[in-house]
Amino acid sequence: MWKGRFAQETSALVQRYGESVSFDWRLFAHDIAGSIAHSKGLLKAGILTAEEQQKIETGLLEIRHEIEKGNFEFKESLEDVHMNIESELTRRIGSAGAKLHTARSRNDQIATDVRLYCRSTIDTIIKHTRAMQAALIECAERGSDAVMPGYTHLQRGQPVFFAHHLLAYVEMLDRDAARIADCRKRLNVMPLGSGALAGSTIIIDREFVAQQLGFDGVTQNSMDAVSDRDFVAELLFAISLQGVHLSRLSEDVILWASAEFGFVTLSDAHTTGSSLMPQKKNPDVAELTRGKSARLIGNLMSILTLLKGLPMTYNRDLQEDKEPLFDSIDTISLALEVFTEMISGMDVNRAKTTVAASDPMLLATDLADYLVNHGVPFRQAHEVIGKLVAYSIEQKRSFGEMKLEEFQRFSPAFEADVTACLNLETAMAARKGIGAPSPQNVKAQLARWRTALNA
């Protein structure tokens, strides 16, 4: 590739140290697509004849087919996916293959390949995200009547529907999909034609080539185009945040599946046993997902650290962008798929959630709201109910077991209808503000999401 300038062969150790084909081979389909589009640009510019362009395209498609079938040998001595494909193409079709690299560099070639790869994988990640949202909706619908405690500080706070809790994660995943889709818009510009850093004196119709590849436009600064990996960092941020969301859901599932909570039962297909304790049923999918989120965050930090000290323009350091990118995409894709399966097989244990939701302390805030509705300022109502809670604990009697006279010791605003707000069903029905977990709201949200996901 650079034998005209160098008198010595590259050291075998340097070749081994610098090769990237062991991991960037997976870009082959995008590299070939880019090369076919570039060949059409060269034809339009008069660099290639129609016959030469057809030879190039046919040869590249044959190579792609062989790679897909596992019949292509990638050579470490040729460093990367680009040179492996170009070298084999030239071996097969001769001088036409040697013309293909006219007016382009591996710098703009790899920048184009990675953008095409990210664009394709983003579509897949969004598809997996939607499938997981659908699984959460389906699980929520199966357990739509189950009431459970909602928690702050992992302490029981107020009653919510199990479905409302799962819907919170549907919202999170929707933001994840939107962030990733937004990232797709910014990366969908073509750097091909920027050359090594300063374009070429051989002018290719870049807009024409971009149309061939489905890009929305072309980059406007050749130096930025070959060195820009913002889109990689942005995608890895979106993926790592989605991993954080999956990790939070994992923690909930781990707690819910424990004997101490017992709120859900996971299928045997998505749990494992112990090599020593025969009674164990471990939520390994959730635990592994919680752990893998750390890798996603680490990959993001790796890219940011890689980029922070690079001068313009292309530097060989950028070869190190692909392994974290590939790993994050593989990890989040598999995590979404397996989590979708697990959620589809997860059942809510109504007996357990009902007992937990029957904790009368969950309605302490409802009692404060009752006082507010009877003219007591909220801060004063809050203090009154706090004292009432202390009294309940001291007397070892729930609110429902107290007489009206006892309530009135703490505030004369209590009337005979106070017991109505201590009914769980009534309390849930009263939570009808936008975003709150009343039965009507939860039902409407489930229907809304079902319609949105079907669309």
N, C-alpha and C positions, 0 to 999 in steps of 0.2 A: 504493500500500500504506500509506503514511503521509501522504497528502495533507491529512488533517485537521489535522495539526500544523504542516506546513511551508508557507510562502508561496511559496518559490522551488523551481523544478525542480532536481533533482540535476544537477550539472555532468556533461557528457558524459565528461570525463576521469575524474571520480570513479567514474562508472558503469563505465568501462572498467577502472579500477584495482580496483574492488571486486567485479566479477562473478565468479561461480564456475561458471556454467552450462557454460562451455567444457570443464570437466572433471567436474563433479558430475552431468552429464546421465546418466552411466552408472548412477546410482542410481535411474533412473526406475521400474524394475519394483518395487523395494523401497518407493519412495515411494508408488506406487499401491497396493501391498498394504497399507501402513500406513494410507493414507487410507480404503480400503474398510473395514478393521477399525474405524477410528475412527468411520466413518459408522454402523456397526452399534452401536457404543457410544452414539452420539448418539441413535439410534433407541430403544435400550433406556432411555435417560434421558428420553425424551419431547421432545427438541429437534427431531428430524426425524420426519416422518410416514413410513409405509412406502413411500408413493409417492415421496417425496423421496429416501429412501435408495436406492431402486431406480434412480432417475434418476442419482444420483451414481455408483453402482456400474457401471451400464451405460456411462455417459459415460467413466468412468476406464478401463474395459476397452477401449473404442474407441480412446482416446488411446494406451494401451499398445500396441495392435495397430499403430497408425500409426507409433509410434516404432520398433517392431521392424522395420517394413517400410521405414523411412527416409523416411517421408512427413510427418514432423512438423517444424515450424520452431521451433527454440529461439531466443528473443530475448534478446540481451544486456541490453536495457533492463529486463528483468524479473529480472535478477540471478542467480537460481538455478533449479535443477530444480523446486523446490517451487512457486514463484510462476508459472513457465511452465505447469506442469500445472494449477494451481488457476485461473489466469486463463483458460486455454482452456476448462476445464470450465465455469466461470461464463458465459463467452461462449456456450457451447452450450446449457446447461440453465437459465440464469437464476438466480433467487434461491436455489434449492436449493444451487447451487454455492457461493454466498456464505456459506451457513451452515456449510459443511464445516470451517472453521477455528475454530469455536466450541470453547472449552476446550482449545486447544492453541496452542503457539508454534512458530515455526521452530526454536527451541532444542531442544525435546524431539522435534520432528519429525526433525531431522537426526541427533540422537543415536540415534533409533530406526532410521532408514534405514541408518546406518553399521553398526550392530550386525547388522541383517539381511544387509547386504552381506558383512560379515566372516564371518558364520555360513555363508553360501552358499559363499564362496570357500575357507573352511577345508575344507569337504567335498571341494572339487575338489583342493586341494593334497594332502590325505591320499590321495585316489585316485591322483594322479600319483606320490606317494611310494611307494605300494604297487606301482605298475607298475614303478618303477625298481628296487625291491627284487627283484621277479620277474625283471627283466632281469639283475641281478647274479647271482642264483641260477642262471639258465639259462647264463650265461657261465661261472660257476664249475663247473657240471656238465660242460660241454664240455671244460674244462681241469682236471678233478678229479684227474688223475694227475700233473700237472706240479708238480715241486718247484722252488723258487726260494729264493734267500737272503732271509731277513728282515733288516731293517736297523734299527740305531739310529745316530743321528748321521750317517745316510746312509752308514754303513760296514757291511759285511757282518757279520752277527751269528750267526744260527743258521738252519738250513734250515726252511722252512715250505712247505706246499702253496699254490700259486697260489689255489686255492679258499678256503683259510683266510684269505688276505689280502683277498679280495673279501667274504668273510663279515663281516669287521670293519666294512666300510662298511654292510652290511645291518643290523648292530646299531646303528650311528650313526643311520641313517635311521629305524629303529624308534623310537629315542628322540625324533627330530624329530617323527614322527607323534604320539607320545604327548603331547609338549609342546603341539603345536598343538591336539590334541583336548581337552587340559586347559584351554587358553585358551578354547575354545568353551564349556565349561561356565560359566566365569565371565562371559562376555559375554552369555550367553543369558537376560538379565533385561531387562524392558521399561521404558524411561524415559518412554514416551508417557503423557501425563496429568500430567506434572510442570509443564507450562506454561513460562513464560519462566524462572521460578526458584522460584515459590511456589505452584504448583498453580493451581486455579481454584475459584471459589465454585459453579460448575456441576459437579456431581459425576458423573463417568463411572465406570462399573464397570470399573476397570483390569484386574482379574483376568480378566474376560470378554474384553476386547480382547486381552490377552496370549495367551489360549487360541486366539483366532482366528489369531494370528501364530506360534503354536508356541513361544512363550517359556515357560521353566520357572517364571517368576514375575515380579514387578514390583519396581522399585527402591523403596527405603524412605525416601529423603531427596531431596526435589525439587531442592535446590541442588546436591547431589553428582551427581544424575542428569543434569542438563543440561551439567555441566562435566567429567564423567568421560571421560577418554580413556585410562585405564589399559589398557583392553583393546586399544587400538590399539598402544600401546607394547609390551605383552606379545606381541601377535601379530608385530610387527616384530622383536622380539628373537628369537622362535622362528624366524622366517624368516631372519634374518641369521645365526643359528647354523647353520641348515641350509645356507645359502650357504657358510659357512666349511667345513662338511663336504664340500660339493661341490668347493670350492676345493682341499681336501687331496687328494681323489680325482683332481682335475684334475692336480695336480702329479705324483702317481704315474703317471698315464697319460702325461703329457708325457715323464717320464723313461723309462718303459718303451718308448715308441714311438721313442725316439732310437736312432741307430745305435750309440751307446756301450752301451746296454742291449739293445735289440732284443727285449725280452721279449714284446711284443704287436705285432700288425698291425691298424691301423684301416682300415675300409673307405674306398674312394674317395669314397663319398657323404658321409662325415663328416670329410673333410680338404680342404685347399685346396693350390694350388700357389703358385709364386713368379712374379712378373711378369718376373723377370730370370733366375733359376736354374731351368732346366727339370727338374732331377732332384728338386726339393724336393717333399715331401709333409708338409704342416704340420698339427699337431693343433689346428686353430683352435677347435673346439668346446670343448676343454678349456681353451685359453688364454682364450677369451672368458668362460667360466664363472668361471675364476679371477679375471678382471677384474671381472665383474659382482658378485661377492661384496662388492667394495669399495662399490658403490652401495647394496647392502642394508644394510651397516653404516652408511653415511652417512645413509640414510633413518631408521634408528633414532636416530642422534644428533640428527637434525633434530627429531624428535618430542619427545625428552627435553628438548632445549634450548627448544623451543616451550612446553612445559608448565611448566618450572621457575619461571617468574616470574609466573604468572597468579594474580590474586586470584579469589575466588569472585565470580560464578558463570560464566555464559557471557561470553566475550570474543571479539571478531571475529578475534583471532589464530587461533582454533580452525578457521577456514576453511582454514588452511594445513596441516591434518592430512591432507587427502584426497589430495593429489598424491603425497606420499611413500608413503602407504598403497597407492594404486593402482599406483604404479610397482613397489613391492616385490612385490605380489601378481602382477602381470604378469610380472616378471622371474623370480621363483622358479618360476612355473608353466611358463614356456617353457623355462627351464633344465632342469627335471626332464624335460620331454617330450623335448627334443633329446638330453639325456644318456642317457635310456633307449634311444633309437634307436641312439646311438653304441655303447653297451655291448653291445647286441644284435648289432651287426656287428663286434665286437672279438674277435680270435682270439689265443690264447696261442701263442708260438713255443717249442715244447718243446725244440728243439735248443739254443736260447740259454739257456733257464732251466736245462736239465740241465747244461750246461757251467759255468754260474755256481754252481749248487748242488753241483757236484763239488769245489769249493774245499775242501781238507781242513781249513783253518782253521775252517770252520763247525762242526766237531765238537770243537773245543777244550773247550767246556763239557761235552760228553759224556765226554771224558777225565777232567775234574775230577770229574764224577759217578761215574765208574768208581772213582776212588780213594776217594771217600766211601763207596761200597758195599764197599770193601775196608778200611774202618776208619780212613781218614785224615781228620782234621778238615777241614772245607771250606776254611777260610782257608789252611791249609797246602797243601791240594790245589790251590787257586787259584795259589799261588806256584810250585808245582812245574810246573804246566802252562804258566805264563808263561815259565819258564826253558826248558821244552821247546819252546815256540813260537820263542823266540829262537834256540835251537839249530837248529831246522828251517830257519829263514830263513838262518842262517849257513852251514849245510851244503847249502842249496838242494835239500833233499829233503823230501818230504811225510811225514806221520806214517805213512802206509801203506808207505812205502819203508824205514822204520827196522826194525832188528832188536830183539828182546826185550831184549838186553843193553844197547842204547842207552837204552831206556825205563827200565831198572832203574838206570842211572847217576843218574837223577833221583829215583827212589823204589823201594825194594824191594817195595813193594806191588803193582807191576805184575807180572802173570802172563801165561802163554801165551794166555789168552783175551782179552787187550787188543785184539787185532785185530778181534774181533767187534763192538765198539762203534764201529769206524771204518767200518762198512758203512752207507751212507746209508739203505738200506731198513730195516735193523734199527734205526737211530737214529730214523727216523720212527715206526716201530711202537711204540717205547718211550715216545713222548710221548702217553700215554693218560690223563693226569690231566684232570679236568673243565676244558674250555676250551682244552686243548692240541691241536696239529694232527696227531694220529695219523690214519692212514687211516680207522679205524673211527669216530673222533670227527667227522671232516670229513663222512663219509658220513651219519652220524646227524644232524648239524646241517643239512645240505642237505635231508634228508628232513623234518626238523622245520619248517624254514622253508617248504618247499614246501607242507606241510600247513597251516601257519598262514596263508599268503597265499591259498591256495585257499579257506580258510574265511572 
